[in-house]
Amino acid sequence: MAAGKEIRGKIKSVENTKKITKAMEMVAASKMRKAQERMRSARPYAEKIRNVTANLAKANPEYTHPFMAVSPTAGKAAGFIVVTTDKGLCGGLNTNVLRAVTAKLKELEGQGVKSEAVAIGNKGLGFLNRIGVKVVAHATQLGDTPHLEKLIGPVKVLLDAYAEGRLNAVYLCYTKFINTMKQESLVEQLLPLASDQLKADAGEHGWDYLYEPDAKTVIDDLLLRFVEALIYQAVAENMASEQSARMVAMKAATDNAGTLIGELKLVYNKTRQAAITKELSEIVSGAAAVG
């Protein structure tokens, strides 16, 4: 019964794996609800600061912030903020967004544009290092809750480079949460801020604002807060997508383990039955020979 013992060992091994994947599925389901609540609660703030920023920028046309102006030295270099997860076991989540990043990098490379990146998450950092993209800063081990103070330092490197005119565009790459079963990989232009990102409130009237201390200071601070809100929202969306994708992946792994256990048990029973039949045949043959 050497074959039977080997199959029993495989069944035990797969059963242990099934317990682990089931536990991971339950943990991901619990974290997913919290991540979704955090993501949805951040959306109203991002929307409000967008409206305020748009109205103020529209009311003061004589000053244009660098974030809203297209760099005259276009075609020089581009920056990427790549948001991925720190851990794996979440299906094709990271693979999809990194594939989209690779396609954009190749497109820009074909136009003679050099690229540099900020990596948020271990998976993206490892990937960018492997393909030889210059990583100017990174943020890893963010945990289950995004903290803006951990993101601002690395991201500020690209924002400052754009404001100084060393970059002609900055792209934000992340996975947007659609629903539990669907997440969408996006590569969006963060800077210069597109006109559709800054839509002022609809209306026939225009507001005239009094700025304190002055228009430049107010608009500079507001636009910086707005860009930070966009990045925070992207990380929150990515974390919600991560837990959803991990829950679905672990459920699929648990189901596959159950199917494999069933198949192995069937093979084991057939092997055991064949061994018993063989032994009975030998006993009958022996008894017939003696008789």
C-alpha contacts under 8 A as a table, 3 or more apart, distances in Angstrom:
res1	aa1	res2	aa2	distance
1	M	4	G	5.02
1	M	5	K	6.24
1	M	272	R	7.53
1	M	275	A	7.34
2	A	5	K	5.20
2	A	6	E	6.34
3	A	6	E	5.13
3	A	7	I	6.29
3	A	271	T	7.60
4	G	7	I	5.14
4	G	8	R	6.19
4	G	268	Y	5.88
4	G	271	T	6.52
4	G	272	R	6.58
5	K	8	R	5.06
5	K	9	G	6.29
6	E	9	G	5.12
6	E	10	K	6.44
7	I	10	K	5.02
7	I	11	I	6.21
7	I	264	L	6.79
7	I	267	V	7.98
7	I	268	Y	6.16
8	R	11	I	5.08
8	R	12	K	6.23
8	R	268	Y	7.36
9	G	12	K	5.17
9	G	13	S	6.20
10	K	13	S	5.03
10	K	14	V	6.18
10	K	264	L	7.82
11	I	14	V	5.24
11	I	15	E	6.10
11	I	261	I	5.81
11	I	264	L	6.46
11	I	265	K	7.32
12	K	15	E	5.08
12	K	16	N	6.28
13	S	16	N	5.24
13	S	17	T	6.37
14	V	17	T	4.96
14	V	18	K	6.07
14	V	257	A	6.22
14	V	260	L	7.72
14	V	261	I	6.71
15	E	18	K	4.97
15	E	19	K	6.37
15	E	257	A	7.27
15	E	258	G	7.90
15	E	261	I	7.19
16	N	19	K	5.20
16	N	20	I	6.53
17	T	20	I	5.14
17	T	21	T	6.26
17	T	257	A	7.51
18	K	21	T	5.19
18	K	22	K	6.00
18	K	253	A	7.53
18	K	254	T	5.23
18	K	257	A	5.70
18	K	258	G	7.26
19	K	22	K	5.17
19	K	23	A	6.19
19	K	254	T	7.89
20	I	23	A	5.17
20	I	24	M	6.20
21	T	24	M	4.99
21	T	25	E	6.05
21	T	250	M	5.33
21	T	251	K	7.28
21	T	253	A	6.55
21	T	254	T	5.69
22	K	25	E	5.03
22	K	26	M	6.37
22	K	250	M	6.72
22	K	251	K	6.85
22	K	254	T	5.91
23	A	26	M	5.20
23	A	27	V	6.27
24	M	27	V	5.07
24	M	28	A	6.03
24	M	247	M	7.42
24	M	250	M	6.56
25	E	28	A	5.17
25	E	29	A	6.15
25	E	246	R	7.07
25	E	247	M	4.71
25	E	248	V	7.49
25	E	250	M	5.11
25	E	251	K	5.97
26	M	29	A	5.10
26	M	30	S	6.35
26	M	247	M	7.36
27	V	30	S	5.20
27	V	31	K	6.26
28	A	31	K	5.06
28	A	32	M	5.77
28	A	243	Q	5.23
28	A	244	S	7.08
28	A	246	R	6.29
28	A	247	M	5.14
29	A	32	M	5.02
29	A	33	R	6.63
29	A	243	Q	6.99
29	A	244	S	7.16
29	A	247	M	5.82
30	S	33	R	5.73
30	S	34	K	7.01
31	K	34	K	5.29
31	K	35	A	6.09
31	K	144	D	7.78
31	K	243	Q	6.45
32	M	35	A	5.03
32	M	36	Q	6.03
32	M	240	A	5.88
32	M	243	Q	4.89
32	M	244	S	5.82
33	R	36	Q	5.21
33	R	37	E	6.27
34	K	37	E	5.16
34	K	38	R	6.19
35	A	38	R	5.08
35	A	39	M	6.10
35	A	144	D	7.69
35	A	145	T	7.69
35	A	236	A	7.17
35	A	239	M	6.41
35	A	240	A	4.78
35	A	243	Q	7.64
36	Q	39	M	5.05
36	Q	40	R	6.12
36	Q	237	E	7.84
36	Q	240	A	5.29
37	E	40	R	5.24
37	E	41	S	6.04
38	R	41	S	5.22
38	R	42	A	6.38
38	R	236	A	7.02
39	M	42	A	5.34
39	M	43	R	6.74
39	M	233	Q	6.82
39	M	236	A	5.11
39	M	237	E	5.80
39	M	240	A	6.98
40	R	43	R	5.35
40	R	44	P	7.75
41	S	44	P	6.53
41	S	45	Y	7.81
42	A	45	Y	5.62
42	A	46	A	6.49
42	A	233	Q	6.50
43	R	46	A	5.19
43	R	47	E	6.20
43	R	233	Q	7.11
44	P	47	E	5.08
44	P	48	K	6.08
45	Y	48	K	5.15
45	Y	49	I	6.14
45	Y	229	A	7.90
46	A	49	I	5.42
46	A	50	R	6.14
46	A	226	F	7.12
46	A	229	A	5.71
46	A	230	L	6.79
46	A	233	Q	7.56
47	E	50	R	5.12
47	E	51	N	6.42
48	K	51	N	5.20
48	K	52	V	6.29
49	I	52	V	5.08
49	I	53	T	5.92
49	I	222	L	7.76
49	I	225	R	7.90
49	I	226	F	6.13
50	R	53	T	5.20
50	R	54	A	6.02
50	R	197	Q	7.53
50	R	198	L	6.20
50	R	199	K	7.76
50	R	226	F	6.39
51	N	54	A	5.12
51	N	55	N	6.14
51	N	198	L	7.04
51	N	199	K	6.79
51	N	200	A	5.70
51	N	201	D	6.58
52	V	55	N	5.28
52	V	56	L	6.22
52	V	200	A	7.79
53	T	56	L	5.25
53	T	57	A	6.00
53	T	198	L	7.31
53	T	219	I	7.21
53	T	222	L	6.12
53	T	223	L	6.51
53	T	226	F	7.44
54	A	57	A	5.18
54	A	58	K	5.99
54	A	198	L	4.87
54	A	199	K	5.80
54	A	200	A	4.85
55	N	58	K	5.18
55	N	59	A	6.09
55	N	199	K	7.94
55	N	200	A	5.03
55	N	201	D	6.96
55	N	207	W	7.78
56	L	59	A	5.10
56	L	60	N	6.38
56	L	209	Y	7.42
56	L	219	I	7.06
57	A	60	N	5.36
57	A	61	P	6.66
57	A	64	T	7.76
57	A	219	I	6.81
58	K	61	P	5.89
58	K	200	A	7.36
59	A	206	G	7.22
59	A	207	W	6.51
59	A	208	D	6.30
59	A	209	Y	7.02
60	N	63	Y	6.14
60	N	215	A	7.37
61	P	64	T	6.81
63	Y	215	A	7.78
63	Y	216	K	6.94
64	T	68	M	6.57
64	T	69	A	6.74
65	H	68	M	5.50
65	H	69	A	6.60
65	H	216	K	7.94
65	H	219	I	7.41
65	H	220	D	6.68
66	P	69	A	5.09
66	P	70	V	7.78
66	P	162	Y	7.87
66	P	163	A	5.54
66	P	192	P	7.82
67	F	70	V	7.93
67	F	162	Y	7.63
67	F	163	A	6.71
67	F	191	L	5.93
67	F	192	P	5.09
67	F	193	L	6.08
67	F	223	L	7.62
68	M	191	L	7.25
68	M	192	P	5.02
68	M	193	L	5.09
68	M	194	A	7.38
69	A	192	P	6.07
69	A	193	L	7.91
70	V	74	A	7.70
70	V	168	N	7.00
70	V	192	P	5.93
71	S	74	A	5.62
71	S	165	G	6.28
71	S	167	L	7.67
71	S	168	N	5.19
71	S	169	A	7.94
72	P	168	N	7.91
73	T	76	K	6.34
73	T	165	G	7.35
73	T	168	N	6.71
74	A	77	A	7.77
74	A	167	L	7.94
74	A	168	N	5.13
75	G	78	A	7.98
75	G	111	Q	7.56
75	G	112	G	7.05
75	G	113	V	5.43
75	G	168	N	6.62
76	K	112	G	7.81
76	K	113	V	5.57
76	K	114	K	6.67
76	K	166	R	7.50
76	K	167	L	6.64
76	K	168	N	6.55
77	A	113	V	5.14
77	A	114	K	4.64
77	A	115	S	5.59
77	A	116	E	7.71
77	A	166	R	6.98
77	A	167	L	4.95
77	A	168	N	6.00
77	A	169	A	7.42
78	A	113	V	6.77
78	A	114	K	6.29
78	A	115	S	4.90
78	A	116	E	6.53
78	A	167	L	5.25
78	A	168	N	5.81
78	A	169	A	5.00
78	A	170	V	5.77
78	A	171	Y	7.72
79	G	115	S	5.69
79	G	116	E	5.01
79	G	117	A	5.38
79	G	118	V	7.75
79	G	158	L	6.42
79	G	167	L	6.69
79	G	169	A	6.32
79	G	170	V	4.52
79	G	171	Y	6.19
80	F	115	S	7.34
80	F	116	E	6.30
80	F	117	A	4.46
80	F	118	V	6.16
80	F	170	V	5.68
80	F	171	Y	4.81
80	F	172	L	6.04
80	F	173	C	7.12
81	I	117	A	5.80
81	I	118	V	4.86
81	I	119	A	6.12
81	I	120	I	7.29
81	I	155	V	7.36
81	I	170	V	7.48
81	I	171	Y	6.15
81	I	172	L	4.89
81	I	173	C	5.96
82	V	101	V	7.88
82	V	117	A	7.08
82	V	118	V	6.24
82	V	119	A	5.06
82	V	120	I	5.95
82	V	124	G	6.43
82	V	172	L	6.41
82	V	173	C	4.86
82	V	174	Y	6.40
83	V	119	A	6.40
83	V	120	I	4.76
83	V	121	G	6.17
83	V	124	G	6.84
83	V	172	L	7.84
83	V	173	C	5.94
83	V	174	Y	4.93
83	V	175	T	7.75
83	V	234	A	7.71
83	V	235	V	6.57
83	V	238	N	7.18
84	T	94	N	6.00
84	T	97	V	7.85
84	T	119	A	7.84
84	T	120	I	6.12
84	T	121	G	4.89
84	T	122	N	7.18
84	T	123	K	6.03
84	T	124	G	5.42
84	T	174	Y	6.74
84	T	175	T	7.95
84	T	238	N	7.11
85	T	88	G	7.14
85	T	94	N	7.06
85	T	120	I	7.77
85	T	121	G	4.88
85	T	122	N	6.39
85	T	123	K	5.96
85	T	124	G	7.49
85	T	238	N	7.75
85	T	239	M	7.47
85	T	242	E	6.98
86	D	121	G	4.72
86	D	122	N	4.48
86	D	123	K	5.83
86	D	140	T	6.58
86	D	141	Q	6.19
86	D	142	L	7.78
87	K	122	N	7.26
87	K	123	K	7.17
88	G	91	G	7.87
88	G	123	K	7.77
89	L	246	R	6.13
89	L	249	A	7.16
89	L	250	M	7.69
90	C	93	L	6.20
90	C	94	N	7.95
90	C	242	E	6.31
90	C	243	Q	7.50
90	C	245	A	5.10
90	C	246	R	3.90
90	C	247	M	7.57
90	C	248	V	7.96
90	C	249	A	5.90
90	C	250	M	7.84
91	G	94	N	7.91
91	G	245	A	6.11
91	G	246	R	6.49
91	G	248	V	7.98
91	G	249	A	5.43
92	G	95	T	5.06
92	G	96	N	5.94
93	L	96	N	5.57
93	L	97	V	6.72
93	L	175	T	7.45
93	L	183	Q	7.87
93	L	185	S	7.99
93	L	241	S	7.85
93	L	242	E	7.02
93	L	245	A	6.79
94	N	97	V	5.40
94	N	98	L	6.02
94	N	123	K	7.26
94	N	124	G	7.75
95	T	98	L	5.25
95	T	99	R	6.00
96	N	99	R	5.15
96	N	100	A	6.42
96	N	185	S	6.28
97	V	100	A	5.10
97	V	101	V	6.27
97	V	173	C	7.03
97	V	174	Y	6.39
97	V	175	T	6.51
97	V	185	S	4.92
97	V	186	L	6.85
98	L	101	V	4.88
98	L	102	T	6.09
98	L	124	G	7.31
98	L	127	F	7.88
99	R	102	T	5.08
99	R	103	A	6.29
100	A	103	A	5.16
100	A	104	K	6.37
100	A	185	S	7.18
100	A	186	L	7.36
100	A	187	V	6.88
101	V	104	K	5.17
101	V	105	L	6.13
101	V	173	C	6.94
101	V	187	V	6.84
102	T	105	L	5.05
102	T	106	K	6.17
103	A	106	K	5.24
103	A	107	E	6.22
104	K	107	E	4.99
104	K	108	L	6.25
104	K	187	V	7.91
105	L	108	L	5.25
105	L	109	E	5.99
105	L	115	S	7.20
106	K	109	E	4.92
106	K	110	G	6.11
107	E	110	G	5.23
107	E	111	Q	6.70
108	L	111	Q	5.05
108	L	112	G	6.42
108	L	113	V	5.16
108	L	114	K	7.27
108	L	115	S	7.94
109	E	112	G	4.98
109	E	113	V	5.20
109	E	114	K	6.36
109	E	115	S	7.97
110	G	113	V	7.41
115	S	133	V	6.90
115	S	134	K	7.13
116	E	133	V	6.13
116	E	134	K	4.81
116	E	135	V	5.89
116	E	136	V	6.74
117	A	128	L	8.00
117	A	133	V	7.04
117	A	134	K	6.20
117	A	135	V	4.86
117	A	136	V	6.07
117	A	137	A	7.37
117	A	158	L	7.96
118	V	135	V	5.72
118	V	136	V	5.91
118	V	137	A	5.01
118	V	138	H	5.32
118	V	154	P	6.63
118	V	155	V	6.60
118	V	158	L	7.58
119	A	122	N	7.71
119	A	124	G	5.79
119	A	125	L	5.13
119	A	128	L	7.86
119	A	135	V	7.01
119	A	137	A	6.66
119	A	138	H	4.57
119	A	139	A	6.35
119	A	140	T	8.00
120	I	124	G	6.82
120	I	125	L	7.16
120	I	138	H	5.66
120	I	139	A	4.79
120	I	140	T	5.89
120	I	151	L	7.96
121	G	124	G	5.74
121	G	125	L	6.41
121	G	138	H	7.68
121	G	139	A	6.23
121	G	140	T	4.67
121	G	141	Q	6.89
121	G	142	L	7.57
122	N	125	L	5.07
122	N	126	G	6.16
122	N	140	T	5.66
122	N	141	Q	7.49
123	K	126	G	5.35
123	K	127	F	6.25
124	G	127	F	5.06
124	G	128	L	6.07
125	L	128	L	5.34
125	L	129	N	6.24
125	L	135	V	7.77
125	L	138	H	7.15
126	G	129	N	5.27
126	G	130	R	6.21
127	F	130	R	5.09
127	F	131	I	6.39
128	L	131	I	5.37
128	L	132	G	6.17
128	L	133	V	5.31
128	L	134	K	7.59
128	L	135	V	7.13
129	N	132	G	5.18
129	N	133	V	6.11
129	N	134	K	7.46
129	N	135	V	7.26
130	R	133	V	7.87
135	V	138	H	7.30
136	V	154	P	7.99
136	V	157	V	7.41
137	A	154	P	5.05
137	A	155	V	7.56
137	A	157	V	7.29
138	H	154	P	5.71
139	A	142	L	7.32
139	A	150	K	7.02
139	A	151	L	6.65
139	A	154	P	6.61
142	L	145	T	6.86
142	L	146	P	6.25
142	L	147	H	7.49
142	L	150	K	7.73
143	G	146	P	7.23
144	D	239	M	7.27
145	T	236	A	7.90
146	P	232	Y	7.24
146	P	235	V	6.72
146	P	236	A	6.41
147	H	150	K	5.59
147	H	151	L	6.80
147	H	232	Y	7.98
148	L	151	L	5.09
148	L	152	I	6.06
148	L	228	E	7.80
148	L	232	Y	6.41
149	E	152	I	5.44
149	E	153	G	7.22
150	K	153	G	6.55
150	K	154	P	7.90
151	L	154	P	6.01
151	L	155	V	6.23
151	L	232	Y	7.79
152	I	155	V	5.29
152	I	156	K	5.76
152	I	228	E	7.29
153	G	156	K	5.35
153	G	157	V	7.13
154	P	157	V	5.78
154	P	158	L	7.83
155	V	158	L	5.68
155	V	159	L	6.50
156	K	159	L	4.86
156	K	160	D	5.86
157	V	160	D	5.44
157	V	161	A	6.25
158	L	161	A	4.96
158	L	162	Y	6.16
158	L	167	L	8.00
158	L	170	V	7.44
159	L	162	Y	5.18
159	L	163	A	6.23
160	D	163	A	5.02
160	D	164	E	6.12
161	A	164	E	5.19
161	A	165	G	6.35
161	A	166	R	5.26
161	A	167	L	5.95
162	Y	165	G	5.08
162	Y	166	R	5.69
162	Y	167	L	4.66
162	Y	168	N	6.49
162	Y	169	A	7.05
162	Y	170	V	7.49
162	Y	191	L	7.91
163	A	166	R	7.71
164	E	167	L	7.84
165	G	168	N	6.70
167	L	170	V	7.35
168	N	192	P	7.94
169	A	189	Q	7.25
169	A	190	L	7.59
169	A	191	L	5.37
169	A	192	P	6.18
170	V	189	Q	6.11
170	V	190	L	5.46
170	V	191	L	4.93
170	V	192	P	7.30
171	Y	187	V	6.41
171	Y	188	E	5.49
171	Y	189	Q	4.42
171	Y	190	L	5.12
171	Y	191	L	6.91
172	L	186	L	7.88
172	L	187	V	5.71
172	L	188	E	5.20
172	L	189	Q	6.15
172	L	190	L	5.74
172	L	231	I	7.66
173	C	185	S	7.57
173	C	186	L	5.61
173	C	187	V	4.37
173	C	188	E	6.34
174	Y	185	S	6.01
174	Y	186	L	5.57
174	Y	187	V	6.78
174	Y	234	A	6.24
174	Y	235	V	7.36
174	Y	237	E	7.99
174	Y	238	N	6.16
175	T	183	Q	6.34
175	T	184	E	5.41
175	T	185	S	4.35
175	T	186	L	5.93
175	T	234	A	7.56
175	T	237	E	6.71
175	T	238	N	5.04
175	T	241	S	6.66
176	K	183	Q	5.68
176	K	184	E	5.04
176	K	185	S	6.21
176	K	186	L	6.88
176	K	234	A	7.21
176	K	237	E	5.37
176	K	238	N	6.12
176	K	241	S	6.80
177	F	180	T	7.75
177	F	182	K	7.08
177	F	183	Q	4.88
177	F	184	E	6.59
177	F	237	E	5.45
177	F	238	N	6.90
177	F	240	A	6.47
177	F	241	S	5.13
178	I	181	M	7.95
178	I	182	K	5.55
178	I	183	Q	5.25
178	I	184	E	6.89
179	N	182	K	5.17
179	N	183	Q	6.69
180	T	183	Q	7.65
180	T	241	S	7.60
180	T	244	S	5.28
180	T	245	A	7.46
181	M	244	S	7.11
181	M	245	A	7.35
181	M	248	V	7.34
183	Q	241	S	6.11
183	Q	245	A	7.97
189	Q	192	P	7.30
189	Q	193	L	7.52
189	Q	194	A	7.81
190	L	193	L	5.94
190	L	194	A	7.90
190	L	227	V	7.71
191	L	194	A	7.48
193	L	197	Q	6.55
193	L	198	L	7.50
194	A	197	Q	5.35
194	A	198	L	6.93
195	S	198	L	5.28
195	S	199	K	6.69
196	D	199	K	5.72
203	G	206	G	7.58
211	Y	214	D	4.91
211	Y	215	A	5.21
211	Y	218	V	6.96
212	E	215	A	7.20
212	E	218	V	7.30
213	P	217	T	6.96
213	P	218	V	7.51
214	D	217	T	5.66
214	D	218	V	6.47
215	A	218	V	5.33
215	A	219	I	6.03
216	K	219	I	5.37
216	K	220	D	5.86
217	T	220	D	5.19
217	T	221	D	6.21
218	V	221	D	5.39
218	V	222	L	6.12
219	I	222	L	5.03
219	I	223	L	5.94
220	D	223	L	5.42
220	D	224	L	6.26
221	D	224	L	5.21
221	D	225	R	6.23
222	L	225	R	5.06
222	L	226	F	6.07
223	L	226	F	4.87
223	L	227	V	6.19
224	L	227	V	5.25
224	L	228	E	6.18
225	R	228	E	5.05
225	R	229	A	6.06
226	F	229	A	5.02
226	F	230	L	6.34
227	V	230	L	5.07
227	V	231	I	6.38
228	E	231	I	5.15
228	E	232	Y	6.10
229	A	232	Y	5.07
229	A	233	Q	6.01
230	L	233	Q	5.15
230	L	234	A	6.22
231	I	234	A	5.04
231	I	235	V	6.36
232	Y	235	V	5.20
232	Y	236	A	6.17
233	Q	236	A	5.01
233	Q	237	E	6.04
234	A	237	E	5.09
234	A	238	N	6.11
235	V	238	N	4.98
235	V	239	M	6.19
236	A	239	M	5.17
236	A	240	A	6.33
237	E	240	A	5.23
237	E	241	S	6.16
238	N	241	S	4.99
238	N	242	E	6.02
239	M	242	E	4.93
239	M	243	Q	6.42
240	A	243	Q	5.48
240	A	244	S	6.30
241	S	244	S	5.13
241	S	245	A	5.96
242	E	245	A	5.21
242	E	246	R	6.01
243	Q	246	R	5.03
243	Q	247	M	6.05
244	S	247	M	5.20
244	S	248	V	6.32
245	A	248	V	5.21
245	A	249	A	6.01
246	R	249	A	5.00
246	R	250	M	5.93
247	M	250	M	5.26
247	M	251	K	6.09
248	V	251	K	5.12
248	V	252	A	6.22
249	A	252	A	5.14
249	A	253	A	6.18
250	M	253	A	4.88
250	M	254	T	6.04
251	K	254	T	5.05
251	K	255	D	6.16
252	A	255	D	5.11
252	A	256	N	6.08
253	A	256	N	5.06
253	A	257	A	6.08
254	T	257	A	5.08
254	T	258	G	6.29
255	D	258	G	5.10
255	D	259	T	6.33
256	N	259	T	5.05
256	N	260	L	6.13
257	A	260	L	5.03
257	A	261	I	6.10
258	G	261	I	5.14
258	G	262	G	6.32
259	T	262	G	5.17
259	T	263	E	6.36
260	L	263	E	5.06
260	L	264	L	6.11
261	I	264	L	5.09
261	I	265	K	6.07
262	G	265	K	5.20
262	G	266	L	6.28
263	E	266	L	5.13
263	E	267	V	6.34
264	L	267	V	5.03
264	L	268	Y	6.00
265	K	268	Y	4.88
265	K	269	N	6.03
266	L	269	N	5.17
266	L	270	K	6.20
267	V	270	K	5.13
267	V	271	T	6.09
268	Y	271	T	5.09
268	Y	272	R	6.02
269	N	272	R	5.04
269	N	273	Q	5.96
270	K	273	Q	5.07
270	K	274	A	6.08
271	T	274	A	5.11
271	T	275	A	6.25
272	R	275	A	5.12
272	R	276	I	6.25
273	Q	276	I	5.12
273	Q	277	T	6.10
274	A	277	T	5.09
274	A	278	K	6.10
275	A	278	K	5.07
275	A	279	E	6.25
276	I	279	E	5.13
276	I	280	L	6.21
277	T	280	L	5.14
277	T	281	S	6.12
278	K	281	S	5.08
278	K	282	E	6.25
279	E	282	E	5.09
279	E	283	I	6.27
280	L	283	I	5.08
280	L	284	V	6.14
281	S	284	V	5.17
281	S	285	S	6.02
282	E	285	S	5.07
282	E	286	G	6.02
283	I	286	G	5.08
283	I	287	A	6.10
284	V	287	A	5.11
284	V	288	A	6.09
285	S	288	A	5.11
285	S	289	A	6.15
286	G	289	A	5.09
286	G	290	V	6.28
287	A	290	V	5.19
287	A	291	G	6.15
288	A	291	G	5.08
